[in-house]
Amino acid sequence: MAVGLKRAVFLDRDGVLTVPEFRNGRSYAPKTLEALEFYPDAPAAVGRLKAAGFVLIVVTNQPDVGAGLVERSIIDEMHARLRHSMPVDDVEVSTETRDQVKGLVTDRRKPGIGMLMSAAKRWNIDLKSSYMVGDRASDVEAGLAAGCSCVFIDLGYTSELIATGQQATVSSVSEAAAWIVADASK
């Protein structure tokens, strides 16, 4: 790792830190504050990563904002609650839908690397010594394209592309944190 650069863990939000709604073989983000629920093990897992010295950045696609289904203020309040519940350093959000980014020169929406690159610049992060944790192929694709090691949380989606190329596959954020701490200490 280059002098002065920091290691980070980039965390997807829904399916990693928050309990998504499951239907038709995939997950959906909560649309209301009442529906926002953190996985019980998420605060301790994130705390373990923070104690290991990582900068913690949430990188989340929230296309319901772009589609007009959820107000940005609701997403902002969800992220305020997330920051209050666990020691994340920053939250990067893409609000564009898949259709909105077609033909545009943007790479913020995962699998694009824009959110990771923006955070890396702001936080002085060495992407090659950092990690991406997600529950979808697009999370793993973004992490790999940015040069990070990737941990895939397999929630058994049947209507999603299967992630490939990750360094580890686990079943929870706690398992992801344990793997990252062990791998980083090698």
C-alpha positions, 0 to 999 in steps of 0.5 A: 500500500502506498504511503499515506493511503488508507484501506477501505471496505465498501459495503452495499446497503440493501442485502448487506446492512439492511434487510431487503424485501424478497420477492420473485427471486430477488431483493428490493430496497425498503421504500419507507422509514418504517420498512428500514431494518438493519440486520441484527449482526450488521452493527457489530460486523461493521464495528469489527471492520472499523476496529481493524482500521478500515475506512467504511463507505456504503455504496448503494444504488437507489433507483427508486429515487430516480423512478420517482417512487421514493423521495430523496429525503427518505433515502437521506433519513435512512442513511442518517439512521444507518450512520447512527446505528453503525460506524460508517464513514461515508455514504455514496448514492446513485439514484439513477435507474438502469434506463436513465443511465443508458447512453449516458456517460456515467459510471456511478451506478454499479456495476460502474465504479464511479461511487468507489472512485469518488470515495477513494479520491475524497478519503485517500483510499488505496483501492488495491488494498481495499474490499467490496462487499455486496449481495449482487453480481453488480457489486462484485463487478464494480469492486473488481473493476475498481481493483478491490478484493470482493466478498459476495454475500449469497442470499440465494437470489434466483432471478439475478446474475450469479456473481463471479470473480469474488475472492470469497462467498459468505452468507452474512455481513458477519462472515464477510467481516471475519473473512476481510479481517483475516485476509487483511492480516496476511 
